[in-house]
Amino acid sequence: MHSKILGYKMLNAFTCGIENKIIILFLLFYILLVVMCSYFRSKKIIKYNLMYPPTWAISMKTIQFREAICEAMSEEMRKDDTIYLMGEEVAEYNGAYKASKGMLEEFGAKRVIDTPIAELGFAGIAIGSAMNGNRPIVEYMTFNFSLVGIDQIINNAAKIRQMSGGQFNCPIVFRGPTASAGQLAATHSQAFENWFANTPGLKVVVPSNPADAKGLLKSAIRDNDPVIFMESEQMYGDKGEVPEGEYLIPLGVAEIKRKGSDVTIVSFGKIIKEAYKAADQLEAEGISCEIIDLRTVRPLDINAILDSVKKTNRLVVLEEAWPFGNVATEITYQIQSQAFDYLDAPVEKINTADTPAPYSPALLEQWLPNHTDVVKAVKKVLYKK
């Protein structure tokens, strides 16, 4: 009798609450998916952070690059009172490029701070506050002006963890535009990614689109080390799809933006647009280009490049920088050192002319790399005319 009652109870438990069982099965499936995806990511089989939904699984919205920057800063500041923004014109003027629009109204003058034209001074103040438990975001109107404060960045922010024996962290983000932006002449058209990437202790991020900018900036703000986050005046108005809701993109992970089989093109920042133009033109000629966006210059995701080169056997690196001692130079060395036997042609790198940026529009056009240069370089490594 007792066993019969127990059997009825088990049958009832099995047949009742179908909705709850569906929910439980769904949760078990989701947990299994997260565990599997985390494993695959650890093995470098997949490249994005699967603890946050991939873009195909959530709704998207279209916003400008500047709005993506503003959203990233605002979302992080709502979660953490130790985060603040400081720089020239970031508050009352809503940012020189309107990348902090509305933030003064939301967070107040104690957390969105207009500074004098004194990059050395406010860089030092921010680094000191980071050492004492804050997480500042410092905006430079252009990284050309960071040269005034570079002593603080290189000799204090980058070195304080080591020099203090690990007693002090420096969780700080220095952000603003880099490289050329039209006719701004020699002193306002310089790319400093490789300068900062040469310094141990700094992480260097250079996004090329709104979605990457937001996800990477949120990760940079949460990072416990100093991060150089480099944008472009010519990208602030660019529009692109950005996931709704919370997401992060881990630092140090490149992304294949376009799959191909004949040649690998590596680039980052706004100049990658020239690679896309070249790939479209070459596709019409039957040449398949794989395009890798580094996104983070340091740490450099050299494995992503190696994996691609082992498939295509050819490499072209496109970078808006002077040709001597730049990021492309390091990539070229790493590939010839670790994948020499896979190369069917010498690595080609494309950079600006080895002169200060000219003011003349005709000369500037010749000075900058463009898609025609990329097409020529690709055909050269393919031994085509």
Secondary structure, DSSP 8 states (H G I E B T S, - for coil): -HHHHHHHHHHHHHHS-HHHHHHHHHHHHHHHHHHHHHHHHHTTSS-S-TTS--GGGS-EEEEEHHHHHHHHHHHHHHH-TTEEEEETTSSTTS-TTSTTTTHHHHH-TTTEEE--S-HHHHHHHHHHHHHTT-EEEEE-S-TTGGGGGHHHIIIIITTHHHHTTTS-----EEEEE-S--SS--GGG----HHHHHTSTT-EEE---SHHHHHHHHHHHHH-SS-EEEEE-TTTTT-EEEEESS-----TT--EEEE--SSEEEEE-GGGHHHHHHHHHHHHTTT--EEEEE-SEEETT-HHHHHHHHHHH--EEEE-SS-STT-HHHHHHHHHHHHSGGG-SS--EEE---SS---SSHHHHHHHS--HHHHHHHHHHHTT--
